[in-house]
Amino acid sequence: MKKKMHTRKKMDKKMDKKMKLKLAVVKENESEEKGF
């Protein structure tokens, strides 16, 4: 059980990074659109 929880936390961290990257890209795209 503990091991499963640990891997889950690792997965969450990876997902967190992906989500943050996605958000950053979306924000960049939005600012670019406003600039045009």
ZINOR-V882716 format. One line per field, one symbol per residue. ss: DSSP state (H for helix, E for strand, C for the rest). A space follows every 10 residues. Layout:
BEGIN
ss = ???
END
This chain:
BEGIN
ss = CHHHHHHHHH HHHHHHHHHH HHHHHHHHHH HHHHHC
END
